């Protein structure tokens, strides 16, 4: 969603108030008829944790990096 905020900042005319919260961004995205799905990705960009093969994993099958942000590899 941070990238979406950056995109809005690029396309909005100068002087317009940027969207400053996730809730405001979600409201705009919904208003445009768009949906989004949160998908976890390996920190090292090895895999997306989705689909039958990867959705239940806690660690990347390629590099072993932990799936959850803020957690230390252990």
C-alpha positions as CSV (number, residue, x, y, z in Angstrom):
1,X,0.0,0.0,0.0
2,X,3.0,2.3,0.5
3,X,3.7,2.1,-3.2
4,X,0.0,3.0,-3.9
5,X,0.4,6.1,-1.7
6,X,3.6,7.0,-3.6
7,X,1.7,6.6,-6.9
8,X,-1.1,9.0,-5.7
9,X,1.5,11.5,-4.6
10,X,3.0,11.4,-8.1
11,X,-0.3,11.9,-10.0
12,X,-2.1,14.4,-7.7
13,X,-1.8,18.0,-8.6
14,X,0.4,20.1,-6.3
15,X,-1.3,21.4,-3.2
16,X,-3.7,18.5,-2.9
17,X,-3.8,16.7,0.4
18,X,-2.2,13.3,0.1
19,X,-3.8,10.2,1.5
20,X,-2.2,9.8,4.9
21,X,-3.7,6.6,6.3
22,X,-4.3,3.0,5.2
23,X,-8.0,3.4,5.7
24,X,-8.2,6.4,3.4
25,X,-6.2,4.6,0.7
26,X,-8.4,1.5,1.0
27,X,-11.5,3.7,0.6
28,X,-10.1,5.3,-2.6
29,X,-9.1,1.9,-4.0
30,X,-12.5,0.4,-3.3
31,X,-14.2,3.5,-4.8
32,X,-12.3,2.9,-8.0
33,X,-13.7,-0.6,-8.1
34,X,-10.3,-2.2,-7.5
35,X,-9.6,-4.9,-5.0
36,X,-6.4,-6.1,-3.5
37,X,-5.1,-9.2,-1.9
38,X,-2.3,-9.2,0.7
39,X,0.3,-11.7,-0.3
40,X,3.4,-12.4,1.8
41,X,6.7,-12.5,-0.1
42,X,10.1,-13.8,0.8
43,X,12.3,-10.9,2.0
44,X,14.9,-12.0,-0.6
45,X,12.2,-12.2,-3.4
46,X,12.5,-15.9,-3.8
47,X,8.8,-16.8,-3.6
48,X,5.3,-15.6,-2.9
49,X,3.6,-17.4,-0.1
50,X,0.4,-18.2,-1.9
51,X,-1.2,-21.2,-3.6
52,X,-1.2,-24.7,-2.3
53,X,2.5,-25.1,-2.5
54,X,3.6,-22.1,-0.4
55,X,0.6,-20.7,1.5
56,X,1.1,-22.8,4.7
57,X,4.9,-22.3,4.9
58,X,6.5,-20.2,7.6
59,X,10.0,-20.1,5.9
60,X,11.1,-19.7,2.3
61,X,11.7,-23.1,0.7
62,X,14.6,-21.5,-1.3
63,X,16.6,-19.5,1.2
64,X,15.1,-20.4,4.6
65,X,14.2,-16.7,5.4
66,X,11.3,-16.4,7.9
67,X,8.0,-15.4,6.3
68,X,6.8,-13.0,9.0
69,X,8.0,-9.4,9.0
70,X,9.7,-8.4,12.2
71,X,10.6,-11.9,13.2
72,X,14.2,-13.1,13.5
73,X,15.3,-16.1,11.6
74,X,15.8,-18.9,14.1
